[in-house]
């Protein structure tokens, strides 16, 4: 692969954002998908990005190894694997524009559902609390959507954040559980992306060159995260989820 200097610079910025996102700085990692898709061929960018994500995942799970809620993770992960398989079979049969639109509609719809539920709780009190986020159907739907999104575009961050917020995980547990979730699902994706031809020796040379930048980002992110208040943390996450959903919807 022949890569020009401007492409290296943009890709390095994207890798740094990957690390900051994996380290717990809310939402910034979503920008990486856009940067890589604009810098490289859209489908090739998916394969280039995956090893960088895994490198940052390793740092994130080391930092937040004690901040994980395994029960919620095991409810979501098998369904994400199902969604990943659906994404694998779909990848060569649907355009990137159609995939982004589908994900955007779903993410924005789930966001609207969350805020409708929050409004209902404020209006009616604890009696309005429902069990939807704790049902198998909710975990299954979110997991399949997240697995599909991460296989197609490495864009499942908003979906996972929405689910872990909906089940009530506090800030550090949300970051730690999310780190383990994506580490495992990203490893699961590797052989499928190799089979699709978007991970190969040339792409790995580029990815491994950028991986240290992502790892540095993940290392410095926690020093920023610990100073963010819970309410502001959730506000930032929801803001970036909405922005990401709109971007996917309108490309």
Long-range contacts (C-beta under 8 A, 24 or more apart in sequence): 1-202, 1-203, 1-205, 1-206, 3-206, 7-39, 7-40, 10-35, 10-38, 10-39, 11-35, 11-36, 11-39, 11-40, 11-48, 11-206, 11-210, 12-210, 12-213, 14-39, 14-49, 14-210, 15-52, 15-210, 15-211, 15-213, 15-214, 15-217, 16-213, 16-214, 16-216, 16-217, 17-217, 18-49, 18-52, 18-53, 18-56, 18-214, 18-217, 18-218, 19-56, 19-59, 19-213, 19-214, 19-215, 19-216, 19-217, 19-218, 19-219, 19-220, 19-221, 20-217, 20-218, 20-220, 20-221, 20-224, 21-56, 21-157, 21-217, 21-221, 22-53, 22-56, 22-57, 22-59, 22-60, 22-179, 22-182, 22-214, 22-217, 22-218, 22-221, 23-56, 23-59, 23-60, 23-63, 23-175, 23-217, 23-218, 23-219, 23-220, 23-221, 23-222, 23-225, 24-60, 24-64, 24-171, 24-172, 24-175, 24-221, 24-222, 24-224, 24-225, 25-221, 25-224, 25-225, 26-161, 26-228, 26-233, 26-236, 26-237, 26-240, 27-157, 27-236, 27-237, 27-239, 27-240, 27-241, 27-243, 27-244, 28-240, 29-157, 30-155, 30-157, 30-158, 30-240, 30-243, 30-244, 32-154, 33-153, 33-154, 33-155, 34-247, 37-96, 37-153, 42-96, 43-91, 43-96, 43-198, 44-198, 44-203, 46-152, 46-153, 46-154, 46-193, 46-198, 47-193, 47-196, 47-197, 47-198, 47-199, 47-200, 47-203, 48-198, 48-203, 48-206, 48-207, 49-154, 49-207, 50-154, 50-186, 50-189, 50-190, 50-193, 50-199, 50-207, 51-199, 51-204, 51-207, 51-208, 51-211, 52-207, 52-210, 52-211, 52-214, 53-154, 53-182, 53-186, 53-214, 54-183, 54-186, 54-187, 54-190, 55-211, 55-212, 55-214, 55-215, 56-211, 56-214, 56-215, 56-217, 56-218, 57-179, 57-182, 57-183, 57-186, 58-183, 58-215, 59-215, 59-218, 59-219, 60-175, 60-179, 60-183, 60-218, 61-176, 61-179, 61-180, 61-183, 63-179, 63-218, 63-219, 63-222, 64-172, 64-175, 64-176, 64-179, 64-222, 65-176, 66-176, 67-172, 67-173, 67-175, 67-176, 67-177, 68-173, 68-176, 68-177, 68-179, 68-180, 69-169, 69-173, 69-176, 69-177, 70-177, 72-164, 72-167, 72-169, 72-177, 73-177, 73-180, 73-181, 75-136, 75-139, 75-143, 76-139, 76-142, 76-143, 76-146, 76-160, 76-163, 76-181, 77-143, 77-181, 77-184, 77-185, 78-143, 79-139, 79-140, 79-141, 79-142, 79-143, 79-144, 79-146, 79-147, 80-143, 80-144, 80-146, 80-147, 80-150, 80-156, 80-181, 80-185, 81-147, 81-185, 81-188, 82-143, 82-144, 82-147, 83-143, 83-144, 83-145, 83-146, 83-147, 83-148, 83-149, 83-150, 83-151, 84-147, 84-148, 84-150, 84-151, 84-185, 84-188, 84-189, 84-192, 85-147, 85-192, 86-144, 86-147, 86-148, 86-151, 87-147, 87-148, 87-149, 87-150, 87-151, 87-152, 88-151, 88-192, 88-195, 88-196, 90-148, 90-152, 91-151, 91-152, 91-196, 92-196, 96-152, 96-153, 97-251, 99-152, 99-153, 100-153, 100-155, 100-247, 100-248, 100-249, 100-251, 101-248, 101-249, 101-251, 103-145, 103-148, 103-149, 103-152, 103-153, 103-155, 103-245, 103-248, 104-245, 104-246, 104-247, 104-248, 104-249, 104-250, 105-245, 105-249, 106-145, 106-159, 107-158, 107-159, 107-162, 107-241, 107-244, 107-245, 107-248, 108-242, 108-245, 108-246, 108-249, 110-142, 110-159, 110-162, 111-162, 111-238, 111-241, 111-242, 111-245, 114-162, 114-165, 114-166, 114-238, 132-166, 133-163, 133-166, 133-167, 133-168, 134-167, 138-163, 138-166, 139-163, 147-185, 150-182, 150-185, 150-186, 150-189, 151-189, 151-192, 155-244, 155-248, 156-182, 156-185, 157-244, 158-240, 158-241, 158-244, 158-245, 161-237, 161-241, 162-241, 165-234, 165-237, 165-238, 170-230, 171-225, 171-228, 171-230, 171-233, 175-225
